[in-house]
Every structure is written in structure tokens, then in C-alpha cells.
């Protein structure tokens, strides 16, 4: 039995070392020649320098609201088609009167908050740990 284990171990080592040979593998593959890279043509400056600077107080070339709309349309593809259920949910939530600056009001000290009780306060104030001492209690 010991001879069998020794022969098996030696054959495993020989098989493992045979994978280290360089008979083709990674080093023998065809690679592109890094010295045979051609250079790109240099950039050409157009000869027309007749651009007129903007006049003070003159309107811009493009309206900023249309530029914003075009950017949003390019990024997100315009208005998404909504299903009847999604339209109903948005109408029930009355999203037409939502305040766009609500996120800036959340951190305001005058913002009214709801007291969630001591359980939430205990969870937030709990020390960080790996959870090995955690227990779950199910009320009956």
C-alpha cells in the first residue's frame, strides 16, 4: 500500500511538472510585433478662422432648456411607455404635485420626524460585530 501511495504521488508530481514546459503554451504563441506599429496621421487644423465671438447680451446659440431636453432624450430615450397599472399607481400617488427639492429639505432641523420607538434606536446604536452573539426571539 505504501508503494502504491508513493508511486501515485510521484506520478502526480511528474504530471504537474509536465505542465510547466514551454513547448508551445503561452510563450510560443504568435504575438503582434510591437515595433511594427504604424503611426496615425497628425491632426489637421482647419484653415477657416472666421468664427465671430459672441456679442455681449446676445442670446446663446442654443436654448439651455432644449439642450437639457436633448441630453436627457439622448441618455434615456425620451418618455418611457408606461403600462396601465403604472400610470394608475402614479396618478394615485399624485406625482404631478411632488416637490423636486424634497431631498434638500430632509436634513433640515425643522423637518418633522416620526419617533419609531426604542427598538429602532437600539438597532441603530448597536455596536458593530460579526453577529456570532446574535439571537432571534419570536414573540408567541
N, C-alpha and C positions, 0 to 999 in steps of 0.2 A: 504494500500500500504506500509506503514511504517513497519507493522508487517511482510509482505512478504519479504521485504529487510532485516530485522533483522534475520528472520528465514533462509533466503538464506545465509547470512553472517556467522551465527553460524554453519550451516551445512558445509560450505566451510572450516571453521576453524577446525571443527571436522574431516573432510576428510583429511585435511593437516596434522593434528597431528597424525592421524592413520598411516601415512606413517613413522613416527618416531619410531614405535615399533620395538622390536628386536625379533620377533617371526620367526626366520629363517634368512632372509635377509643376510647382509654382515657378521655379527658376528657369525651366526650359521652355516656357511658352513664348509665343510671338508677341512682342510688345511694340507699340509705335516708337519710332526713333524721335526722342525729344529734341535732337539737334536739327531735324529736318522740318521744323515748323516754319511755315511761311508767314511773313508779316502782312498785316492788313494795310490797306491804302490809308494815307493820312486824311484827316478830316479837312474838308474844303470850306472856307468861309465864303458865303455868297457875296457877290460884288455889289448888291443893292443895299446902300446905307441910307436910303431916302425916307426912313421912318421918321415921323413927326412926333415930337414929345407931346404929351397931353397938356391941354390948356388948363390953368387953374380954374376950378369951379365947374368945369365941363363934366357931363355925366360920363361914367365909365363905359368901356366898350361893351360890357355885358352886365346885365342886371344881376345883382348878387343873389336875389331870391330865385331867379331862373337857374343860376349856376348851382345853387344848393339843390334845387329840384332835379336838375340834370345829374348831379353827382349821386344823389340818393337813388334815382332811377337806374343809373349805371351799376351801382353796387347791389341793389336789392331787386331790380327788375320791375319797379313800379308797384302799384297796388296788387296785393295778392288776392286771388279769388277765394272767397270765404264760403264755407258751407252754410246752410240754413241754420244749423244748430249753433255755429259760432257767431253768426250775425245776431241770433236771438239772445245769446249769452251777453254779447257786447251791448245790445240795446237794453237788456235788463240791468246791466251794471251801470248804465248811463255814462259811458265813456266820453261822450261829447262835452261834458262839463268838467272833465278832470283837470286838475291844476298841473301844468307842466313843471313847475318849480317845487313840487312837493318834497323832493329829496333834499333840497337845501333847508327846508323847514323842520326836518326831523330832529336835527341836532340842536335846535333852538331850546333854551331853558324854559321858555313859556309854553312849549308844546305839552298838551295834556297827555298823560300816560295812564295805563291801567295797571293796578297792582295785581300781579299774578300770584301772590301769596309767598309763603316761606319756602315751599318746595322748590320753586323756580330759583329763588335767591340762593338756596343751599346747593343746587346743581351748578349754578354759575360760580359760586365761591368755593366749590370743592377743589382740593389740591390735585395737581396733575399726577397721574400714576400709571402703572401698567395694567391695572384692572384686575389683578390677581385676588384682591380682597373684596371685589365687588360681589354684591348679593342682590337677588331679585326677590321681592316679597309680594305675593299675590293676596290681596285682601279677600276675605271669604264672607 
